[in-house]
Amino acid sequence: MPSTTTTPAQLVAEGYEAFRTGDMATIADMFAVTEWNHRNNDRFAGVKHGFDEIGPFLGESVQLTDGSLKVVPTQFLANGDTVVALVHMLGNRPDGRSLDDHQVHVLRISDGRVATFDQYVGNPDHVAAFWA
């Protein structure tokens, strides 16, 4: 758990770093009570509640890409407990499909954890075809 002096933007940056390094303990703690909404019409569409649902979603996305999935934050914008992360998502599927999508992630932080996570994809059709 981050220190009480960690800002919401720092906490979110730590979460992306934890995903990059595969630090599931940190991710599990950060997303323990989260409501994550993947806003696209694909296999991951809809709301997941808590790490019991978010963990398998993240795991499946990494598995489908044979570990090549990368989420690269390019900018963080913060206002109070809300952080907007502009990210570049990249990955490859074993059958040759590739993901190259700029996304907007909107996170609300409460008590040192992510309370809500809204994932907006940049190219809905491309993302849906990649995950099909």
C-alpha positions as CSV (number, residue, x, y, z in Angstrom):
1,M,0.0,0.0,0.0
2,P,1.4,3.4,-0.9
3,S,2.2,6.0,1.8
4,T,-0.4,8.6,2.7
5,T,1.7,11.2,1.0
6,T,1.3,9.6,-2.4
7,T,-0.8,11.8,-4.7
8,P,-3.5,10.2,-6.8
9,A,-1.4,10.7,-9.9
10,Q,1.6,9.0,-8.3
11,L,-0.6,6.1,-7.2
12,V,-1.9,5.7,-10.7
13,A,1.6,5.8,-12.2
14,E,2.7,3.1,-9.6
15,G,-0.2,1.0,-10.8
16,Y,0.9,1.1,-14.5
17,E,4.5,0.3,-13.4
18,A,3.1,-2.7,-11.4
19,F,1.3,-4.0,-14.5
20,R,4.5,-3.5,-16.6
21,T,6.6,-5.5,-14.1
22,G,3.9,-8.1,-13.4
23,D,3.6,-7.1,-9.7
24,M,0.2,-8.7,-9.1
25,A,0.3,-8.2,-5.3
26,T,0.4,-4.4,-5.8
27,I,-2.3,-4.6,-8.5
28,A,-4.5,-6.8,-6.3
29,D,-4.2,-4.3,-3.4
30,M,-4.9,-1.3,-5.6
31,F,-7.9,-2.8,-7.4
32,A,-9.4,-4.7,-4.4
33,V,-12.6,-2.6,-4.4
34,T,-12.6,-1.2,-7.9
35,E,-15.4,-1.0,-10.4
36,W,-13.7,-1.3,-13.8
37,N,-15.7,-0.5,-16.9
38,H,-14.2,-1.5,-20.3
39,R,-16.2,0.7,-22.6
40,N,-16.1,-1.2,-25.9
41,N,-18.1,-3.9,-27.6
42,D,-15.6,-6.8,-27.4
43,R,-14.9,-9.9,-25.2
44,F,-13.9,-7.7,-22.3
45,A,-16.9,-5.4,-22.4
46,G,-18.7,-4.3,-19.3
47,V,-18.1,-3.8,-15.7
48,K,-15.9,-5.9,-13.4
49,H,-16.1,-5.6,-9.6
50,G,-13.1,-6.0,-7.4
51,F,-9.9,-7.8,-8.1
52,D,-11.7,-11.2,-8.1
53,E,-13.1,-10.1,-11.5
54,I,-10.4,-7.7,-12.6
55,G,-7.5,-10.1,-12.1
56,P,-8.8,-12.8,-14.5
57,F,-9.6,-10.0,-17.1
58,L,-6.0,-8.7,-16.9
59,G,-4.7,-12.3,-16.9
60,E,-6.6,-13.2,-20.0
61,S,-5.5,-10.1,-21.9
62,V,-1.9,-11.0,-21.1
63,Q,-2.4,-14.6,-22.0
64,L,-4.1,-13.9,-25.3
65,T,-1.0,-11.8,-26.3
66,D,1.5,-14.3,-25.1
67,G,2.8,-11.6,-22.7
68,S,3.3,-9.0,-25.3
69,L,0.6,-6.6,-24.1
70,K,2.1,-3.2,-23.1
71,V,0.2,-0.3,-21.6
72,V,2.4,2.8,-21.9
73,P,1.2,5.9,-20.1
74,T,2.0,9.1,-22.1
75,Q,0.4,11.7,-19.8
76,F,-1.4,11.9,-16.5
77,L,-3.9,14.7,-15.8
78,A,-5.1,15.0,-12.2
79,N,-7.8,17.0,-10.4
80,G,-8.4,16.1,-6.8
81,D,-9.1,12.4,-6.6
82,T,-9.6,11.9,-10.4
83,V,-6.7,11.0,-12.7
84,V,-6.9,10.8,-16.4
85,A,-4.2,8.6,-18.0
86,L,-3.5,8.9,-21.7
87,V,-2.0,5.6,-22.7
88,H,-0.7,3.8,-25.7
89,M,-1.6,0.1,-25.8
90,L,0.4,-2.3,-27.9
91,G,0.3,-6.1,-28.3
92,N,0.4,-9.0,-30.6
93,R,-1.7,-12.1,-30.9
94,P,-0.1,-15.4,-32.0
95,D,-2.1,-15.4,-35.2
96,G,-0.5,-12.1,-36.3
97,R,-3.1,-9.6,-35.2
98,S,-1.6,-6.5,-33.6
99,L,-2.9,-3.9,-31.2
100,D,-1.9,-0.3,-31.5
101,D,-4.4,1.9,-29.8
102,H,-4.4,5.2,-27.9
103,Q,-6.8,5.1,-25.0
104,V,-8.1,7.3,-22.2
105,H,-8.3,5.8,-18.7
106,V,-10.2,7.7,-16.1
107,L,-9.6,6.6,-12.5
108,R,-11.1,7.8,-9.3
109,I,-9.0,7.3,-6.2
110,S,-10.4,6.7,-2.7
111,D,-8.5,5.8,0.5
112,G,-5.3,5.0,-1.4
113,R,-7.0,2.6,-3.8
114,V,-8.6,2.8,-7.3
115,A,-12.4,3.1,-6.7
116,T,-13.4,3.4,-10.4
117,F,-11.6,2.8,-13.7
118,D,-13.2,3.8,-16.9
119,Q,-11.4,2.5,-20.0
120,Y,-12.2,4.3,-23.3
121,V,-10.6,2.8,-26.4
122,G,-9.4,5.0,-29.3
123,N,-10.4,2.8,-32.2
124,P,-13.3,0.6,-31.0
125,D,-13.5,-1.6,-34.2
126,H,-9.8,-2.2,-34.2
127,V,-9.7,-3.2,-30.5
128,A,-12.8,-5.5,-30.9
129,A,-11.2,-7.2,-33.9
130,F,-7.9,-7.7,-32.0
131,W,-9.7,-9.3,-29.0
132,A,-12.1,-11.4,-31.1
